[in-house]
Amino acid sequence: MTAPSTFGLSSEARNLHWLLTNLVEEVPGIQSVAVVSSDGLLLLSSDAVRNDEARQVRESRPSGPRGSSADLATIVSGIGSLTIGAAKLMAFGGVKHTMIAMDEGSLFVMSISDGSLLGVHGSAGCDMSVVAYHMALFVGRAGHVLTPELRSELRQSLESTTTGSIG
């Protein structure tokens, strides 16, 4: 994984980037990770190279696909909404996590705080229990620092990265 630039970010934002980088690099089978706000906006991604590709695609075709980070964020947001709705209908309380095992990979979605979600795309051979455990560690470490101010800072940082400016 290519580490995103954290120049100019607060210590909380840099720590969150570090936690995300560590999650991807230390857990076998993780392909990509996205942190998504409660309104479905991508806040943080492990996919820095794809963010550049997404920017190029968006510039050439504004209505086309935006790349794997944005795609993962969209899927995570949708699954989060669906499971929250299902839990309300079934009166089972809040959703803690969702795991989807497919033939060629896995998708994990875990609540962080205030409706924010952590989404992980895992390879077919990943150990789902190990991925879930490390996601829970990430959520435990990141949940209390993911304040509205930090979410705003992360969103602005991602927008400036995807528009080509550094900041």
C-alpha positions in Angstrom: 0.0 0.0 0.0 1.2 3.5 -0.8 0.8 5.6 2.3 -1.2 8.8 1.7 0.3 12.1 2.6 -0.6 13.3 6.1 1.3 16.6 5.8 -0.7 19.4 7.4 -3.2 17.1 9.2 -3.9 17.1 12.9 -2.3 14.4 15.1 -5.7 12.7 15.4 -6.0 12.5 11.6 -2.4 11.2 11.3 -3.0 8.6 14.0 -6.1 7.4 12.2 -4.2 7.2 8.9 -1.5 5.2 10.7 -4.1 2.8 12.2 -5.6 2.2 8.8 -2.2 1.6 7.2 -1.3 -0.8 10.0 -4.6 -2.7 9.6 -4.0 -3.2 5.8 -0.3 -4.1 6.2 -0.5 -6.3 9.2 -3.6 -8.4 8.5 -3.2 -11.0 5.7 -5.9 -11.0 3.1 -7.1 -7.5 3.4 -7.4 -5.9 -0.1 -8.7 -2.5 0.7 -10.3 -0.5 3.6 -12.7 2.4 3.7 -14.0 4.6 6.5 -17.4 6.0 5.6 -19.4 8.8 7.3 -23.0 8.3 8.3 -24.1 10.1 5.2 -22.1 7.8 2.9 -19.1 10.0 2.2 -15.6 8.4 2.0 -13.5 9.8 4.8 -10.4 7.6 4.8 -9.1 4.9 2.4 -6.2 2.5 2.2 -6.3 2.8 -1.6 -4.1 5.9 -2.3 -3.1 4.7 -5.8 -6.7 4.0 -6.7 -7.7 7.4 -5.4 -5.4 8.9 -8.1 -7.0 6.7 -10.7 -10.4 7.6 -9.5 -9.6 11.3 -9.9 -8.4 10.8 -13.5 -11.5 8.8 -14.3 -13.8 11.4 -12.7 -12.0 14.2 -14.6 -12.5 12.4 -17.9 -16.0 11.1 -17.3 -17.7 13.0 -14.4 -20.6 10.6 -14.3 -18.6 7.4 -14.6 -17.2 5.1 -11.9 -14.9 6.7 -9.4 -12.5 3.9 -8.5 -12.4 1.1 -5.9 -12.2 3.4 -2.9 -15.4 5.2 -3.8 -17.0 1.9 -4.9 -16.2 0.3 -1.6 -17.5 3.4 0.2 -20.8 3.2 -1.7 -21.2 -0.5 -1.0 -20.4 -0.1 2.7 -22.8 2.7 3.0 -25.6 0.8 1.3 -25.0 -2.4 3.3 -24.9 -0.3 6.5 -28.2 1.3 5.6 -29.8 -2.0 4.7 -28.7 -3.8 7.9 -29.8 -0.8 10.1 -33.2 -0.9 8.5 -33.4 -4.7 9.0 -32.5 -4.4 12.6 -35.1 -1.7 13.2 -37.8 -3.9 11.5 -36.8 -6.9 13.5 -36.4 -4.8 16.8 -33.0 -6.5 17.5 -31.1 -3.4 18.5 -28.1 -1.8 16.8 -26.0 -3.4 14.1 -22.5 -4.2 15.3 -21.0 -5.8 12.2 -21.9 -7.5 8.9 -19.9 -10.2 7.1 -20.5 -11.3 3.6 -18.6 -14.3 2.3 -18.5 -14.7 -1.5 -16.7 -17.2 -3.8 -13.9 -14.8 -4.7 -13.7 -12.6 -1.5 -15.3 -11.2 1.6 -16.8 -8.0 2.7 -16.9 -6.8 6.3 -18.8 -3.8 7.6 -18.5 -2.6 11.2 -20.0 0.3 13.0 -17.5 2.8 14.3 -19.4 5.7 16.0 -22.2 8.1 15.2 -23.2 6.1 12.2 -19.7 6.0 10.7 -18.7 2.6 9.2 -15.5 0.7 8.6 -15.6 -1.4 5.5 -13.0 -4.1 4.5 -12.7 -6.0 1.3 -10.9 -9.2 2.0 -9.5 -11.9 -0.4 -11.1 -15.3 -0.7 -8.5 -16.9 1.5 -8.6 -14.4 4.3 -9.3 -15.7 7.8 -12.6 -14.0 8.5 -12.2 -14.2 12.3 -8.8 -12.6 12.2 -10.1 -9.8 10.0 -13.1 -9.2 12.3 -10.8 -9.2 15.3 -8.5 -6.6 13.9 -11.4 -4.5 12.7 -12.8 -4.5 16.2 -9.4 -3.3 17.5 -9.4 -0.5 14.9 -12.9 0.5 15.9 -12.0 0.5 19.6 -9.0 2.7 18.9 -10.6 5.0 16.4 -14.2 5.3 17.6 -13.5 7.8 20.4 -11.4 10.1 18.2 -13.7 10.2 15.2 -15.4 13.4 16.2 -17.4 15.6 13.8 -14.4 17.9 13.5 -12.1 15.0 12.6 -14.6 13.7 10.1 -14.7 17.1 8.5 -10.9 17.4 8.4 -10.6 13.9 6.8 -13.3 14.7 4.2 -11.5 18.0 3.3 -8.2 16.2 3.1 -9.6 13.5 0.8 -11.3 16.1 -1.5 -8.0 18.1 -1.8 -6.1 14.9 -2.6 -8.6 13.8 -5.3 -8.7 17.2 -6.9 -4.9 17.1 -7.3 -3.9 19.7 -4.7 -1.6 18.9 -1.7 -2.6 20.0 1.7 
